[in-house]
Amino acid sequence: MLQEKTMVADALAGINGELTRYGEMIAQTENKELKTTLKQMRNAAEQCQEQLYQIAREKSYYVPAQKATQEEISHVRGLFTSAVL
């Protein structure tokens, strides 16, 4: 029997994969109606992902990484603005 923590983690991983695929499909289609439908589906998946994330946080199933320091943020911003990736 799967534990709740494992089920939440599996569901989050699945939704994250869906979000990646929706992004790929949206970028590749020229059909406006299909693009709109895919965006709606992606938005629904994002809402579901956010709800599961909140459950995981509340139950301490997920502990986010430590916040970046201002120095780290500035470094990454500098990489993007100087186009040195």
Steps between C-alpha positions, in 0.01 A plus 500: 500500500640836401544759767335840456836674470602272214168549323526879523858492372402273209204723411721810505758332278228400255350847485842657454556271203162600357588867535822444307315321220230767480770766463662305219171444318387862536825623349475260206140547387383764256129419544363782719206297630726211599748740657222658708375157611850389596552821699174437688609145576841625614336760727280232660805278555687795657212557743500132594878507543472805729235328715710186535807712577310676781390164644859374486625816676231485769581137580876560480529256210686766308751746638604765246863581442654788689429837340771640277713780636505839331853423383383177332208680336729774372745243361229315304348826380846604379536177305178566313561868435852442374390198291781285642320171548 
